């Protein structure tokens, strides 16, 4: 019996060898496939966790952006009011001075100037902080990522403070220059309009459009100049003695300038300005509504310029409010702003080799 079985095996030896090879191959192939599937699942899980962590960090960074904007609006308002002080003119008018008409003319120019400046500077503040804090946020994400432990941080606290202090240009020299340009445009648009002349909402909107056109097209400087000085940073003027932190700060400022000069930034800033001036007109329209019971269209209602002046003069308190007003919320929740912020963060939170 055993001999016949052995003879059978010998006769079909090749077949048994082939079958064994096939079975063994299938076994090892199965093991290899299981290993590859397991590695793929682990890789997907790791990538998912990393993406979720990155998204959480980004959303936290946007909340920081919003809070920072709100905290900086009062200083911005104070900076505007201190240089365009309409309150002193209003108080002077109460004394019934001899040059009353002249003071009213000054009040007209200052009231429109500071409101228009408030819209521009608030929009600039929102988008500039979005750029700066998302650049910093991207680097902080890399600093806190697995594998960065023990290496030199890309954005240490001293660099963050030095870099973010550049926002003072917008609240200082940039704001002063913006006031000069806007005041000239207001003078050219409204200087010849009598205080007694009545304006409808449509005509008021046209006046603001003329002012905007001169500010945005009539100046040799782009709007980004008011946000970040275009001259060489003071740190770079030092021929020697630059620390690593100084060099990193200069790098961040140069990356910020590149962002401010990009077409995407211009698109987002223009979208904010459009929304900002639309919200301003919506606020002003509340004062042009006809009395209850009168069936008049809003365009048929007009007010003397002398009555419009105190209305527009008070708009700065709504625009630069430390509480989230509709004006500020429109800017912070703007879809284009949020998408742009996400793109900035994604760019600077990518591994360094991918940024080159």
C-alpha positions as CSV (number, residue, x, y, z in Angstrom):
1,X,0.0,0.0,0.0
2,X,2.8,2.4,1.0
3,X,4.8,1.4,-2.1
4,X,1.9,2.1,-4.4
5,X,1.4,5.5,-2.7
6,X,5.1,6.3,-3.1
7,X,5.0,5.3,-6.7
8,X,2.0,7.6,-7.2
9,X,3.9,10.4,-5.7
10,X,7.0,9.8,-7.8
11,X,4.9,9.6,-10.9
12,X,3.2,13.0,-10.1
13,X,6.2,14.6,-8.4
14,X,6.3,17.7,-10.7
15,X,2.6,18.3,-10.2
16,X,3.0,18.1,-6.4
17,X,6.0,20.5,-6.5
18,X,4.0,22.9,-8.7
19,X,0.9,22.7,-6.4
20,X,3.1,23.3,-3.4
21,X,4.7,26.3,-5.0
22,X,1.3,27.7,-5.9
23,X,-0.1,27.1,-2.4
24,X,3.1,28.6,-0.8
25,X,3.0,31.6,-3.1
26,X,-0.6,32.3,-2.4
27,X,0.1,32.1,1.3
28,X,3.0,34.4,1.2
29,X,1.2,36.7,-1.2
30,X,-1.7,36.8,1.2
31,X,0.6,37.7,4.1
32,X,2.2,40.4,2.0
33,X,-1.2,41.8,1.1
34,X,-2.3,41.9,4.7
35,X,0.9,43.7,5.6
36,X,0.5,46.3,2.9
37,X,-3.2,46.8,3.8
38,X,-2.2,47.2,7.4
39,X,0.5,49.7,6.6
40,X,-1.9,51.6,4.3
41,X,-4.5,51.8,7.0
42,X,-2.0,53.0,9.5
43,X,-0.7,55.6,7.1
44,X,-4.3,56.8,6.4
45,X,-5.0,57.0,10.1
46,X,-1.9,59.0,10.7
47,X,-2.7,61.4,7.9
48,X,-6.3,61.8,9.1
49,X,-5.1,62.5,12.7
50,X,-2.5,65.0,11.3
51,X,-5.1,66.7,9.1
52,X,-7.6,66.9,12.0
53,X,-4.9,68.4,14.2
54,X,-3.9,70.9,11.6
55,X,-7.6,71.9,11.1
56,X,-8.1,72.3,14.8
57,X,-5.0,74.5,15.0
58,X,-6.2,76.6,12.0
59,X,-9.7,77.1,13.5
60,X,-8.2,78.1,16.8
61,X,-5.9,80.5,15.0
62,X,-8.9,82.2,13.3
63,X,-10.6,82.7,16.6
64,X,-7.4,84.4,17.8
65,X,-7.5,86.6,14.6
66,X,-11.0,87.7,15.4
67,X,-10.3,88.5,19.0
68,X,-7.1,90.4,18.0
69,X,-9.1,92.5,15.5
70,X,-11.7,93.4,18.1
71,X,-9.0,94.3,20.6
72,X,-7.3,96.7,18.2
73,X,-10.3,98.6,17.0
74,X,-10.5,100.9,20.1
75,X,-6.8,102.0,19.6
76,X,-7.5,102.5,15.9
77,X,-10.6,104.6,16.7
78,X,-8.6,106.7,19.1
79,X,-5.9,107.2,16.6
80,X,-8.4,108.5,14.0
81,X,-10.3,110.7,16.4
82,X,-7.2,112.3,17.8
83,X,-6.1,113.5,14.4
84,X,-9.6,114.1,13.0
85,X,-11.2,115.7,16.1
86,X,-14.7,116.7,15.1
87,X,-15.8,116.9,18.7
88,X,-13.8,120.1,19.3
89,X,-15.5,121.7,16.3
90,X,-18.9,120.6,17.6
91,X,-18.2,122.1,21.0
92,X,-17.0,125.3,19.4
93,X,-20.2,125.7,17.4
94,X,-22.2,125.6,20.6
95,X,-20.5,128.9,21.6
96,X,-22.0,130.6,18.5
97,X,-18.8,132.0,17.1
98,X,-18.6,134.6,14.4
99,X,-17.0,132.2,11.9
100,X,-19.8,129.6,12.3
101,X,-20.0,128.9,8.6
102,X,-16.2,128.3,8.3
103,X,-16.4,125.9,11.2
104,X,-19.3,124.0,9.6
105,X,-17.3,123.6,6.4
106,X,-14.4,122.2,8.4
107,X,-16.7,119.9,10.2
108,X,-18.1,118.7,6.9
109,X,-14.7,117.7,5.6
110,X,-13.5,116.1,8.9
111,X,-16.7,114.1,9.4
112,X,-16.6,112.5,6.0
113,X,-12.9,112.0,6.1
114,X,-12.8,110.2,9.4
115,X,-15.7,107.9,8.5
116,X,-14.2,107.0,5.1
117,X,-10.8,106.5,6.8
118,X,-12.5,104.3,9.5
119,X,-13.9,102.0,6.7
120,X,-10.6,101.7,4.9
121,X,-8.4,101.2,8.0
122,X,-10.8,98.6,9.6
123,X,-10.8,96.6,6.4
124,X,-7.0,96.9,6.2
125,X,-6.7,95.8,9.8
126,X,-8.9,92.7,9.2
127,X,-7.0,91.4,6.2
128,X,-3.5,92.4,7.4
129,X,-4.0,90.6,10.7
130,X,-5.3,87.6,8.8
131,X,-2.1,87.5,6.8
132,X,0.3,88.0,9.8
133,X,-1.4,85.7,12.2
134,X,-1.8,82.9,9.7
135,X,1.9,83.2,8.7
136,X,2.8,83.0,12.3
137,X,0.2,80.2,12.9
138,X,1.7,78.2,10.1
139,X,5.2,78.4,11.5
140,X,3.9,77.6,15.1
141,X,2.2,74.5,13.7
142,X,5.5,73.3,12.2
143,X,7.3,74.1,15.5
144,X,4.8,72.0,17.4
145,X,4.7,69.1,14.9
146,X,6.1,65.7,15.6
147,X,9.7,65.6,14.5
148,X,10.5,69.3,15.3
149,X,11.3,68.5,19.0
150,X,14.7,69.6,20.0
151,X,15.3,71.8,16.9
152,X,15.5,75.6,16.7
153,X,11.9,77.0,16.5
154,X,10.9,78.8,13.4
155,X,8.9,81.5,15.2
156,X,10.2,82.0,18.8
157,X,8.2,84.4,21.0
158,X,10.7,87.3,20.5
159,X,10.3,87.0,16.7
160,X,6.5,86.9,17.0
161,X,6.5,90.1,19.1
162,X,8.9,91.9,16.8
163,X,7.1,90.8,13.7
164,X,3.6,91.6,14.9
165,X,4.7,95.0,16.1
166,X,4.9,96.0,12.4
167,X,1.1,96.6,12.7
168,X,2.0,99.9,14.3
169,X,2.7,101.3,10.8
170,X,-1.1,101.0,10.0
171,X,-1.9,102.8,13.2
172,X,0.8,105.4,12.8
173,X,2.5,106.7,9.6
174,X,0.3,104.6,7.3
175,X,-2.9,105.9,8.9
176,X,-1.7,109.5,8.8
177,X,-0.9,109.3,5.1
178,X,-4.2,107.6,4.5
179,X,-6.0,110.5,6.2
180,X,-4.2,113.0,4.0
181,X,-5.2,111.2,0.8
182,X,-8.8,110.7,1.9
183,X,-9.1,114.3,3.1
184,X,-8.0,115.6,-0.3
185,X,-10.5,113.3,-2.0
186,X,-13.3,114.5,0.3
187,X,-12.4,118.1,-0.3
188,X,-12.5,117.6,-4.1
189,X,-15.8,115.8,-3.9
190,X,-17.7,117.7,-1.3
191,X,-15.8,121.0,-0.9
192,X,-18.2,122.8,-3.3
193,X,-21.4,121.3,-2.0
194,X,-23.5,123.8,0.0
195,X,-24.5,122.8,3.6
196,X,-28.1,123.7,2.6
197,X,-28.1,121.4,-0.5
198,X,-30.2,118.3,0.0
199,X,-28.8,114.9,-0.9
200,X,-30.6,111.6,-1.5
201,X,-29.2,108.3,-0.6
202,X,-28.3,107.7,-4.3
203,X,-26.5,111.0,-4.4
204,X,-24.7,110.3,-1.1
205,X,-23.6,106.9,-2.5
206,X,-22.3,108.7,-5.6
207,X,-20.2,111.1,-3.5
208,X,-18.7,108.1,-1.6
209,X,-17.9,106.4,-4.9
210,X,-16.1,109.5,-6.2
211,X,-14.1,109.7,-3.0
212,X,-13.2,106.0,-3.3
213,X,-12.2,106.3,-6.9
214,X,-9.7,109.1,-6.1
215,X,-8.2,107.3,-3.1
216,X,-7.8,104.0,-4.9
217,X,-6.8,105.2,-8.4
218,X,-5.5,108.7,-7.9
219,X,-2.6,107.9,-5.6
220,X,0.7,106.6,-6.8
221,X,0.9,104.3,-3.8
222,X,-1.0,101.1,-3.6
223,X,-3.3,100.5,-0.6
224,X,-0.8,97.9,0.8
225,X,1.6,100.8,1.5
226,X,-0.6,102.0,4.3
227,X,-0.5,98.6,6.0
228,X,3.2,97.8,5.9
229,X,6.0,100.2,5.2
230,X,7.7,99.5,1.8
231,X,11.1,100.9,2.8
232,X,13.7,98.5,4.1
233,X,13.1,97.4,7.7
234,X,15.2,99.1,10.3
235,X,16.7,95.8,11.2
236,X,18.1,95.4,7.7
237,X,19.8,98.8,8.0
238,X,22.3,97.3,10.4
239,X,25.4,96.3,8.4
240,X,26.3,93.7,11.0
241,X,25.2,92.4,14.4
242,X,21.9,90.9,13.2
243,X,20.8,88.1,15.4
244,X,19.0,84.9,14.2
245,X,15.8,86.4,15.5
246,X,16.3,89.6,13.5
247,X,17.0,87.6,10.3
248,X,13.8,85.5,10.9
249,X,11.8,88.7,11.5
250,X,13.0,90.2,8.2
251,X,12.1,87.0,6.5
252,X,8.6,87.1,7.9
253,X,8.2,90.8,6.8
254,X,9.4,90.0,3.3
255,X,6.9,87.1,3.1
256,X,4.2,89.4,4.3
257,X,5.0,92.0,1.6
258,X,4.9,89.3,-1.0
259,X,1.4,88.4,0.2
260,X,0.2,92.0,0.2
261,X,1.4,92.5,-3.3
262,X,-0.3,89.3,-4.6
263,X,-3.5,89.5,-6.8
264,X,-5.4,87.3,-4.3
265,X,-4.8,89.8,-1.5
266,X,-6.0,92.7,-3.7
267,X,-9.1,90.7,-4.5
268,X,-9.9,90.0,-0.9
269,X,-9.2,93.6,0.2
270,X,-11.5,95.0,-2.5
271,X,-14.2,92.5,-1.4
272,X,-13.9,93.8,2.2
273,X,-14.0,97.4,1.0
274,X,-17.1,96.7,-1.1
275,X,-18.8,95.1,1.9
276,X,-17.6,97.8,4.3
277,X,-19.0,100.7,2.3
278,X,-22.2,98.8,1.5
279,X,-22.7,98.3,5.3
280,X,-22.0,102.0,5.8
281,X,-24.6,102.9,3.3
282,X,-27.1,100.5,4.9
283,X,-26.5,102.3,8.2
284,X,-27.0,105.7,6.7
285,X,-30.2,104.5,4.9
286,X,-31.9,104.1,8.2
287,X,-31.9,107.9,8.6
288,X,-33.4,108.4,5.1
289,X,-36.5,106.4,5.7
290,X,-39.8,108.3,5.1
291,X,-42.1,109.0,8.1
292,X,-44.6,106.2,8.9
293,X,-47.6,106.4,6.7
294,X,-45.9,108.1,3.8
295,X,-45.5,105.9,0.7
296,X,-42.2,107.3,-0.5
297,X,-39.4,105.3,-2.0
298,X,-36.1,105.7,-0.3
299,X,-34.6,107.4,-3.3
300,X,-37.2,110.1,-3.0
301,X,-36.1,111.1,0.5
302,X,-33.3,113.7,0.8
303,X,-31.7,115.5,3.7
304,X,-29.8,118.8,3.8
305,X,-26.0,118.2,4.0
306,X,-26.0,120.0,7.3
307,X,-28.2,117.2,8.8
308,X,-26.2,114.4,7.2
309,X,-22.9,115.6,8.7
310,X,-23.7,114.6,12.3
311,X,-25.1,111.3,11.1
312,X,-22.0,110.4,9.2
313,X,-19.7,111.8,11.9
314,X,-21.1,109.3,14.4
315,X,-20.5,106.2,12.2
316,X,-17.0,105.7,13.4
317,X,-18.4,104.4,16.7
318,X,-20.2,101.6,14.9
319,X,-17.3,100.9,12.4
320,X,-14.5,100.8,15.0
321,X,-16.5,99.1,17.8
322,X,-14.9,96.8,20.3
323,X,-18.1,94.8,20.4
324,X,-18.8,92.7,17.3
325,X,-21.0,95.2,15.3
326,X,-22.7,94.1,12.0
327,X,-20.0,96.1,10.2
328,X,-17.1,94.1,11.7
329,X,-19.0,90.8,11.6
330,X,-19.5,91.3,7.8
331,X,-15.7,91.5,7.4
332,X,-14.7,88.8,9.8
333,X,-17.3,86.3,8.4
334,X,-16.6,87.2,4.7
335,X,-16.2,83.9,2.8
336,X,-13.4,85.4,0.6
337,X,-11.5,86.5,3.8
338,X,-11.9,83.0,5.3
339,X,-10.8,81.2,2.1
340,X,-7.8,83.5,1.8
341,X,-6.8,82.9,5.4
342,X,-7.0,79.2,4.8
343,X,-4.7,79.4,1.8
344,X,-2.1,81.5,3.8
345,X,-2.1,79.1,6.7
346,X,-1.9,76.1,4.4
347,X,1.1,77.7,2.6
348,X,3.1,78.4,5.8
349,X,2.1,75.2,7.7
350,X,3.4,73.0,4.9
351,X,6.9,71.4,5.5
352,X,9.7,73.8,4.7
353,X,10.9,71.8,1.7
354,X,7.4,72.2,0.1
355,X,7.4,76.0,0.5
356,X,10.5,76.4,-1.6
